[in-house]
Amino acid sequence: MNNNSILNAEEAPNCDVRYLYLAALNKAIHDSGYSRPRIADRMNDALAGDAIINAGKLNKWLAPSSDQSMPMEYLAAFCWAVGSINIVNELLKPILHRCFDERGQMLEQAARFQLEAQELQNKAQSLLTQAKADHPSAVN
């Protein structure tokens, strides 16, 4: 783990994300283009078809004045239903992290390997340059 990570900090970050969470959920619904009843149906599909969520329940969970929030066990179904993981990124903001899907992780790893390869290429070039300067007749 990165020692400079906020996860290793002595001082706790402000992780009160209730309003960030509600805003992200509502934005995801708006951006999805689906109606709330359709999102509830899609969530139920993702939850093995048990009709446990309806538009009324979703509305209650998403109202800032409500004392109930959408339970976290429904978050994956919600993300699938709206086609976005941005909600998770909002929840991770206070600890300065982001989540990436598998494609994002592969792209990040590829970029890291490209950077390492460039660093090795630079070291090799530096060694060749030094060898030419030290022994010009021995290196072609």
Contacts in CASP RR format, 6 or more apart in sequence:
PFRMAT RR
TARGET T0000
AUTHOR 0000-0000-0000
METHOD contacts of the structure
MODEL  1
MNNNSILNAEEAPNCDVRYLYLAALNKAIHDSGYSRPRIADRMNDALAGD
AIINAGKLNKWLAPSSDQSMPMEYLAAFCWAVGSINIVNELLKPILHRCF
DERGQMLEQAARFQLEAQELQNKAQSLLTQAKADHPSAVN
1 7 0 8 1.000
1 8 0 8 1.000
2 8 0 8 1.000
5 96 0 8 1.000
6 13 0 8 1.000
6 95 0 8 1.000
6 96 0 8 1.000
6 97 0 8 1.000
7 95 0 8 1.000
7 97 0 8 1.000
13 94 0 8 1.000
13 95 0 8 1.000
13 96 0 8 1.000
14 94 0 8 1.000
15 94 0 8 1.000
15 95 0 8 1.000
17 90 0 8 1.000
17 91 0 8 1.000
17 93 0 8 1.000
17 94 0 8 1.000
18 69 0 8 1.000
19 64 0 8 1.000
20 90 0 8 1.000
20 91 0 8 1.000
20 93 0 8 1.000
21 69 0 8 1.000
21 87 0 8 1.000
21 90 0 8 1.000
21 91 0 8 1.000
22 62 0 8 1.000
22 64 0 8 1.000
22 69 0 8 1.000
23 90 0 8 1.000
24 86 0 8 1.000
24 87 0 8 1.000
24 89 0 8 1.000
24 90 0 8 1.000
24 91 0 8 1.000
25 61 0 8 1.000
25 62 0 8 1.000
25 70 0 8 1.000
25 78 0 8 1.000
25 87 0 8 1.000
26 62 0 8 1.000
27 86 0 8 1.000
28 78 0 8 1.000
28 79 0 8 1.000
28 82 0 8 1.000
28 83 0 8 1.000
28 84 0 8 1.000
28 86 0 8 1.000
28 87 0 8 1.000
29 36 0 8 1.000
29 39 0 8 1.000
29 62 0 8 1.000
29 82 0 8 1.000
31 82 0 8 1.000
31 84 0 8 1.000
32 39 0 8 1.000
32 81 0 8 1.000
32 82 0 8 1.000
32 83 0 8 1.000
32 84 0 8 1.000
34 42 0 8 1.000
34 81 0 8 1.000
34 82 0 8 1.000
35 55 0 8 1.000
36 55 0 8 1.000
36 56 0 8 1.000
36 58 0 8 1.000
36 59 0 8 1.000
37 54 0 8 1.000
37 55 0 8 1.000
39 58 0 8 1.000
39 78 0 8 1.000
39 81 0 8 1.000
39 82 0 8 1.000
40 53 0 8 1.000
40 54 0 8 1.000
40 55 0 8 1.000
40 56 0 8 1.000
40 57 0 8 1.000
40 58 0 8 1.000
42 77 0 8 1.000
42 80 0 8 1.000
42 81 0 8 1.000
43 53 0 8 1.000
43 58 0 8 1.000
43 74 0 8 1.000
43 77 0 8 1.000
43 78 0 8 1.000
43 80 0 8 1.000
43 81 0 8 1.000
44 50 0 8 1.000
44 51 0 8 1.000
44 52 0 8 1.000
44 53 0 8 1.000
45 81 0 8 1.000
46 76 0 8 1.000
46 77 0 8 1.000
46 80 0 8 1.000
46 81 0 8 1.000
47 53 0 8 1.000
47 74 0 8 1.000
47 77 0 8 1.000
53 74 0 8 1.000
58 70 0 8 1.000
60 66 0 8 1.000
60 68 0 8 1.000
61 68 0 8 1.000
61 69 0 8 1.000
61 70 0 8 1.000
62 70 0 8 1.000
70 78 0 8 1.000
75 87 0 8 1.000
75 88 0 8 1.000
78 87 0 8 1.000
79 85 0 8 1.000
79 87 0 8 1.000
79 88 0 8 1.000
85 99 0 8 1.000
85 101 0 8 1.000
88 99 0 8 1.000
89 98 0 8 1.000
89 99 0 8 1.000
92 98 0 8 1.000
92 99 0 8 1.000
100 108 0 8 1.000
128 139 0 8 1.000
131 138 0 8 1.000
131 139 0 8 1.000
132 139 0 8 1.000
END
